[in-house]
């Protein structure tokens, strides 16, 4: 194609806002680097830092005894009956995610310095230079430590928790101690009215110069370089800062250049993961050379799409490890993080992680699998308390500590939503198909979700179909009803998919679960010719909404496709045409694009993508916002955009390969390399107005159906034998 696309971004000035600071992370610790050589600030985050707000003691409402009466009333036509299914508590948010502190490094003022700050996606290294001063920061995947090297001069270092929104009443203690290497700084923060706390420890190793304590900080005079190693511990009671200091000292390893040694170990994991998939759109080299802030002013540039694709995979990888990404990924510079910085599972986390299997990021699916496995006992508690059943029901919001359902209100009756487990498990099922092996954790969670439906699906309609009641379509309501209703399309699709997928994983239960799935009702097509959001007669659709929950059967599932269910696909397409964007959230636009791509509508997919590119959704850091005009720091667009581009270019199931289903006009040519398919092959794809070429490298022998604009044919793939496909001009 052309010279290698840019795998990083840069800016010619320090960040004025924390949202513009460059992020780095290893899925546990994270940093936001402002990059001012005179006053460098590195905000430190850690995935488990959530502020106690009572949520640590909250439990799901015990509503099972009241459920039958509410079901009776809903089925009898009382449209608001589900509003009574509550224990009357006020809305309670999950525990909010917050930053730990900032490492502040001040130097003597250097007026007139030219500053360049950059982030290298292949290494996760954030650098800043100006006036001869250089700093480098990365977060090690190998050693779980923040590594920060500063060159030359006089420095003053402090750890400071006083970031925007820091609550009153925090009990803060500082420590500073000289060591043979230089010094160690510690910061302990205890939450108001709680025995829970966190402690940050920074080891300073100095080459040359003089180190002296200036409590609560350290001053270094005339050094050649300084290396900072930082970790954050979350704990109850007291943390042993001395033991953590010794662990950090062990990382110095007696070498003259410990930074380089730590970086090399980290690169073995980070670079390998990042470079598995690349996108080249043949962009203008001059545009590729622009800083990110300038490139964002050219929203129709292929160079911007290349960089956002690269940045999205980088940010997604960097924020996934101990947990999958939060609403803000792994980062925030404000103690008042929007929507608690939660794991929101009725669109946001789902959109962010959906592309991970195809985009060759098993690090993300592993983080998601571990998250589900840790929370599964709480999901069981939700099923028992709210529905009186066995099995598991996932919450719509989690702080990472708890999977219990307690965040709900009249307008958002999230405790009634039963489809969450299926959506969270879908990327894990896709990953298993790619690998050709079933993860026991996924198998266990699917069995629990199927057991829930076995107990919950007891009511039937006049035709003998099972009824999902109460049923909730996030976060919408019928035009003539209340939020808790009957037979939401998403709930039907999720129940069917869970039961059939669990049957594949558990052959001994397969007959029972398949029979249950067969008794679920079909989707309904409304008077507008659109797939109805509620398959219950008499419930009218509300079209202007950011969520597209009712089209769950199109994406991420393959229940409705243009190839297998053309009538339902046409109805789903009509529903997509009628859907508004409500408040213009990024996740709504990109969700729209994903569904359009599945329905082979490149014009609609491209238009939805352009609304994000034209809407000023990206900060100079290339992390995104929830709303247009960079309003509310949020990872949805950043993490979802790579998946949108992949879906427009290549889709797969366990038995099908679809090439170039919905290529946007903004991508007339390009190369996409390293995509993983669910039938166990790796695919490189090149396309232009003259035609296309795909190289399929199967890992196992399999027959698949190939779908292109020319029609369908079967491919017999043999493990280890590459297959080259040439497509005619579109």
N, C-alpha and C positions, 0 to 999 in steps of 0.2 A: 504493500500500500504506500507508505510514506515513512518519514522519519518517526522514530518511536514516540508515541504520545507522552505527555507530561505525567509523571507519577508523583505529583506533589503540587504545592501551591506556595505563593510568596506574596509579601507586601512590602512596600518601600517606606513604611512608617510603623511605629509602635501601635498596638491596639489601644484605642481610646475607651473601649467598652469590653467587659469580660466576654460578651457574646462573640466578639471578633478575635479573641485570643485563640491561638492554635491548640487543638486538643491532641493529647496522646494518652494511651491507656493500654492495660493488659487484661481487661475484663474484671479486675479487682480494684487496683489503684488507677487513678486518672489524674491528669494535670491539664490546666489551661494556662498557656504561656503568653504573657503580654509582649515580651520581647523589647523592652526599653533598656538599653545598656546603662543608662544613668540610674534607673529605678526599676529594675526587673521584678515583676511579680509573677509567681507561679502558684496558682490556686490548686490545692490538693483536694482530691475527692476520693472516696472509697465506697464501693457499691453497698456495703451493709450499714452505712451511716443514715439512720432514720431517727427523728426526734420523737421521744415518747409524747403521746397526746391522749392517752387512755386507750388507744387502739390495741396496745399490747395485751389488754385484758378483755377486749370485746369478743363476743361470741355470736354465732348466727342466731336469728330469732327462732324460737321453738313454736312452729306454726302447724306441725303435721296434724294435730287433732282438729284444727279448724279447716283444713284443706278440703275435705269432702263436701262440706256445705257450700264453700265458695265455688267448687267445681259444678255442683248442682245448679247454682244460680247463674253462672256463666253460660252453661249449656241451655238454660231455660230462657236466655235472652237478656239477662240483666247485665248490660254492657259495662257497668262500673263496679261490678261485684268484687273484682280482684283488689280494689283499693282497700277493702277491709282486711286483706290478708297481710297483716303487719302486727307487730307488737307495740306500735305507737311510739317507738323511739325517734328522736330527731336524727337528721342526717349526720353521720360521723365519717369524716375522711380517714383514710388509712394514715399511718405515721409518715410524716413528710421527709423526703430525702433532702439532704443539706450538704454544703461543703464542709471540709474539715478546718482548713485555715489557708492562709497564703504564706509562702516563703517570700520574704522581701529582701532583695539584695540591692543596696544603694552604693553608688560610686560617687566620687567627686564629679561635679557637673561638667559636662563636655559640650559646651555650646557649639552649635553648628555641625554636629556629627551627622553624617549620612547613615541611616539605619536601613538594614535589610533583615527581615525576618522570614523564615521559611519553615515548611514542614515537608519531610520526605516520607511519602506514603509507604515506600518499600521498606523503611527501617523504623518508622514511628518517631524519628528524631526531629525535634523542633530546635531550630538554630536562630540566633540573633547576633548581628555584628554591627559595629559602628565605632569609628575612632580608634581602631586597633583592639577594641574589646570584643570578645566572642563568648557566647554561652551556648551550650548544647544540653538538651534534656530529652530523655526517653524513659519509658516505663517498661521494665524488663518482664517479658513473659517467662523467662527461664528462672529468675531469682525473685520475682515479685517484689521489686524495689524501684523507687523513683531515683534515677541517676541523673545528676545535674553537675556539669563541669563548667567552670568560669575561668577565663584566662586573665592573668596580669592585673596588677595594681592594688589599690586600697579598696576594701570592701567592708560594709556593715550589714550583718545578717540578723534577721528576726523571724520568728514564727508568730503570726497574728491571726486570731480567729475573727477579728472584727470586720466581717464582710456584710454587705447589705442585708437587712432583715434579721441580723443576729438578735435573738430574744434577750430580754432583760432577765436577770436571775441566773445566768450561766455561772457556774463556779469554776474559775480558771486558775490554773497554777502553771508557772513557768519554771524551767530548770535550765541551768547553763553550767558546764563543767569542762575544764581543760583536760585534754587527753594527749597521749603521745603523738597521735596523728594531727591534732589540732584542737577540736572541741566537740562537744555533743550538746545539742539543744533539745529540749523536750517541752511539750505543751499538753497539759491535761485539761479536758473540758468535761465537767459533769453537768448533766441536764437538771433544770430546776425540779425539786421535789422527787428526785429519782436517785437510785444507787447505780444507774447506768451512766457510762461515760465513754470517752475515747481519748486516746493518747497518741500524739504524734512524736516521733523520734527522728532527729536529723543528725547524722554523723558528718562532721566536717573534717576532711583530710586536706591539709595545706602543704604545698610545695614552696619552700622559701618563705621569707618574710617573718613577721611577728604576729602572734595571735594573743588577744587579751579579751577578758570578759567585760561586757558592758551590759549587765543584766537589764532586760531579759534577753539581750542579744550578744553578739560577738563582733569584735572589730579585728580585721586582718590588714596589716600594713605591709606593702611591698612584696606581695606574694607573686610567684610566677603562675600558679594555677591553684584552684580550689575545687575539690570534689565533694558534692553533697549526696549522701545516701539517705533516703527518707522512707519510712513506713508508718502506717496508721493502724492502731490496734483498737478494736471495740471491745468493751469489757464491762463487767460489774465489779464493784469493789475497786481495788487498786491494780494497776498494771505494773509489771516488773520492767521499768525502763532500762535498768542496768543489763538485764538479760538480753533485751532487744538490741542494746548498744553492742554487746559482744557478738551477736549474730551479724550485725552490720559490719563490724570490724573483720569478721571472718571473710566477708566478700572482697576485702581489699587484697587478700591472697598474696601479700608480699611482693606484688609486681610493681614495676615502675609506672606502668600505664594501666591502672585498673579499669579506667573508663572503657578502653578499647577491648579489654578482655570480657567485661560485662556485656558490651554491645555485641560482640561476636557470638556469645551464647544466646542472646536474645534473637539475633538475626536468624539463627537456625530454625526458629519457630515462626517468627513474624513474617520474614520475607518470603519464606516458602509458601505460607498460606496466602499472602497478598498476591503473589505473582501467578497463582494457579489460573486465574481468568483475567483476560485483558480485552479492551475494546479500542479499536482504531477506526475513526470515522474520516480519515484522510483530511484532517483539518489544516488550515493555513498555518505554517510554522510561525509566522509573525504573531498570530493570535495565540498560539500555544505558549509563546514567550511572555504573554501579558500577566501582570499580577491578577489574583482572583477578583479583586474589587473592580478592576477594569473589564475583565472578561464578563462579569455579571451584567455589565451595561450593554452587552451584546447577546441578548437572550436567544437569538436564533443562530448563534454560531455553533458549528460542530465541535469546535474546541471547547466550548462550555460544556456540552453534553459529555465529551470525553472526560473532562476533569471532574464533573459531578459524579459520573459513573465510578471513576477511580476513588474519589473522596468518599462516596457512599460505602463502597466495600471496605475502605480503610477504617472509617468511623465504626461501621458495624462490627468488624473484626476487633477493633480496639476496645469496644464497649462490652464485649461478650467474653465471659470466663466464669467467674463465680456465679454471676447471674447473666441472663440475656439482657438486652438493653431496656432501660427505663424509657419513660416519655422523653427524658432529656439525654438518653444514651447512658453515659457514665459521668456526665459533667453538669455542674451548675456553679454559678458564682454568687448565688443569692439564697439565703436561708428560707425565703418565702417562694419556694419553687411551685410553679403553676400546677394545679391538680395534684399536689403532693409529690410530684415527680414519680408517680406510681407506675406499676406494671398494669396497664389497662388492657384487658384481654378481649374487649368486644370490637376491636378494630386495630388499635395502635400497635401493640406488641405483635399482633398477628401479621399486619402488613410489613412491619420492620423485618421479621424473621422469615417470611414466606419464601424469599428467593435464595436463602442460604443453601439449600441442597443443590439446586442447579448451579449456583454461583460458586460452588466448590469451597464452602466455608463450614466444614464439619465442626469447627470450633464453636460456631454459633448454635448448631443443633445440639451439640453436647451440653452447652450451657442451658439450653431450653429443656433438654431431657433431665438434667440434674435438678433444675427448678421444679419440674413437674413431680419428680420422684420425692423431693423433700416435702412438697405440699400435699401429696396424695392423702395422708391421714386427715388433714383438714378438709379436703374435698369430701371424704367419707362423712365427716361430722356435719357438713352442709346438707348432704342428702338426708341424713337421719333427722336433723332438726327441722328443716323447712318442709320436706316432702314425706318423711316417715318411711324411707326406703333404704335398701342396701345400696351399695355402689357409691359413685362419686359424682359430685357436681362442682365445677370450677367457679371461683368468684369472678366478678367483672373487674375488681380492683384488688391489688395486693401491694404491700410495702416490701415484699421479699421475705419478711419474717413469718408472716401468717398467710395461709390460704383460706382463711375463714371468711364467709360472707357476712359482712356487717355494714357495708356502704350501700345504702339504698334510701329512696324517698318516694313520695307519691308520684312525682314526675319522672323519676328514674327507678322503677321497681326492679333493680338489678338482681334482687334475691329470687325473682321468678324466672330468670334466664337459665335455660338448661343446655344451651348449645356450646358453652364455653370450652368444655373438655375436648370436644371434637375438633374445634378450630385450633386449639393449642397443640393437639396431637398430630394434625395434618402434616406439618413439616417433618415430624419424626417418622411418620409412615413413609413419606417421600424419601427420606434419607435411607430408611431400611431397604426400599426398593432399589435405590441406586447401589447400595452395598450388596444386595442379594442375600441379606441375613436379617433376622428379626431380633431387635434389641429386647431383652427380657423386660426392661423398664417400660418400654412402649407397650409390649404385650400385656403387662400387668395393669397399666392404666386403661387400656382399651377394655379389658375384662371388667374393670370396676365401672366404667361408663356404661357398658352394655347391661350390667346388673341393675344399674339405676333404671334404665328404660324398661327392663323386665318387670320391675315392681311398679313403676310410675304409669306405664301405659295400660290402664285398666278400663278407661271409659271408651265407649264406641258411639258412632253416629247412627243415623237411621239405616245407612247402607252397610253397617257392620264394620266400617273402618275404625281403627283406633283413633283417638282424639288426643291431641296434646293440649291440656288444659290445667292450669293457666299457661299462657304462652306469651312471650315477649319478643318484639323485634327491635333490637337496639338501634337507635334510642328514640324510636318513632312511635306513633299511635295511629289507630284508624281515624279517619276524618269524622266518623260518627260514633266513636267509642273511646274507651280509656286505654291506658298503656298496657295493662294486663288483659289479654284477649284469648283467642282460641286459634290454634293451628297457624301460627306464624310460619311463613315459608322457610325461613332459616331453621327454625326448630325441626320442621319436618325433614329437611335435607340432612341436618346434622344427625338426627336420630337414625335415619336410614343408613347414612354413611358409617356411623359408629357400629351399628349392629352387623352390617355386612363386612366391615373391616375386621371387627373383633372375631367374626366367624372364620375369616382367613387365618388369623393368628391362633385360634383355638378350635381345631377341627372337632374336638369332642363336644363342643357346645354349638357347632355350626348349624345343625338342623333347627334347633330351637330359636336361635337368634335370626336366622334367615326367614323363618316363618313369621316371626314378629315384624320384621322389616316389610314383608309382603303385605301385611295388614294395614300399613300406614296409608293414608289417602293420597291421591295424586295432587299435583299442584293445580291451582285454579287459574283460569284466564278470565280477566274481568271484562266489563263492557267496552273498555277502551282497546281491547285486544292485547293487553299487557299482562304479564305474569303478576298475579295479585300478591301483595305483601302478606295477606292473611287468606288462607285457603278455606275460610269459614264463610258460608253464604251470608250476605247482608252487611259484611264489614267493608267499608269503602277506603280506598287508598288515599294516603297523604303523600303527594309527590315531591314537594320542595323540602328535601332533607339531605344532610351531608352523608349519612350512612346509607349503604346499599345492601343491607342485611338480607333482603329477600332474594338477591341474586347470588347468594352463597352457593347454590347448586351449579352456577356457571364458573365462578372463581371463588375460592380456591379448589372446589370440587370439580369433577367432570361428570356430574349427574346430568347436566344439560349441555349438549354440544351441537354445533351445526351439522355434525356428521351422523350422530346416533339418534338425536331427538330434534329434528328440524322444526317441528311445530312448536315445541316448547322454547327452542332457541329463538324463533321469530318473536314469540311473546316476551321473552326476556329482553330481546333487543328493543321492542316497543317500550317496555318498562324503563330501559336505560334512556331512551329518547325523551321520555316524560319526566325523568328525574331532574330536579333542580339541584343547586349547589348550596342552598341555605346560607350559611355564614361564611362560605368560601374557604373552609379549612383545607389545608394541603392534603390531608389523608383522604378527604372526600374526592378531590380531583384525581388523585393517583389511583384510588380504588376504582373510580370510573374508567380510567385508562386500562387497568388490568382486565376488567370485564369486557370492555370493547375489544381488546386484543383477542380474548378467547372467542368472541363472536365474529372475528375476522372483519372488523370495522376500523381500518387504518385511519380514516379521516377523523372519526370520533376519538380514537386513542390519541392521535396527534394533537387534537384540539385540547383535550384534557391536560396533556403534558405541557402544552404551551401556556395554559392558564397558570401553571406553577412557575414556569420559566419567566413569564411576563409579569408575574405578580409580586416581585421583590420579596421572595420567600427565603433567600439565602443570605446569611451574614458573610462578611469577608473571610471568615474562617472556613466557609463552605459547609458549616453546620446550618441547619434550617430553622424555620419558624413555623408555628402552627397556623398563623393567619397571615394574610398579605401585609406588605410593608414591614416585614421583619418584626412582627408582633408576637411575642411569647416564644422563647427559645424552646425548640422541640425537634426531636430526631426523626419524626415520621417521614418527611419528604426526603431527607438525606439518605435514610436507610432503605426507603421503598423505591426510589427512582431507579437504581440498578435493576431491580426486579422487573419494573415496568419495561425497560429497554429490552431485557432478555425475553420477556413474554411476547413482545412485538416481533421478535426475530426468530425465536425458536421455542417450541413447547414440546413436552413429552408426557406420555403416560407409561405404564408398564409394558404396553404393547403397541405404542404409536409414537411416531416422530413427525412433527409438524414444522415445516421450514417456511420462514418469511410469511407468517399469517397476517401481519398487520403493520408493515413497515411504515413509520411516519415519513412524511415528505421531507422532514428535516434530516433524515438519514438515508440519502439516496445511494450511498456506497459505504462499505466498511468491512472490517474483519472482527469477528467475535471468536475468541479462542478459549478452549478449556472448559466449555459448558458440560456439566454432567447430566445424563439422561436417566430416567427412572427404569430403563431397561438395561442399565449397567454399561453404557458406552460414554466415551468422551467425544465431543464434537467440536471441530473448528469450522467456522462458516465465513465465507467471503461472498459479498454481493455487490452489484453495480447495476446501472440501467441496462447493461448488456446481458446480464445473466447472473448466475450464482454457482458456487462450488462449495460442497461440504465434504469434510473428511470425517468419517465415523470410525472410531477405534473401540470396538466392543470388548468388554471384559468377560463376557460370557456368550455362549452360543444361543441365539434366539431369533425367532421370526417376528418382525414388526411391520406394521402398516406405515408407509410413508405417505404423508399428505402434503401437497404443494398446490400452487394455483393451477397446475395442470391436471390435478385429480389425485387418484390414489393408486398405489401399487404396493406389493409386498416385498420386503427385503429379508433375505436369509443371511443373518450375520453369524460369523464364526469367531469365537474368542481368539484374540490375538491377531486377527487379520483385518487390516484397515480397509475400509470401503470408501471409494471416492464417488460422490454423486454430483452430476452436472445438471443444472436446471436451466430450462429455456428462458429467454428474455421475458420479463413480466409484461 
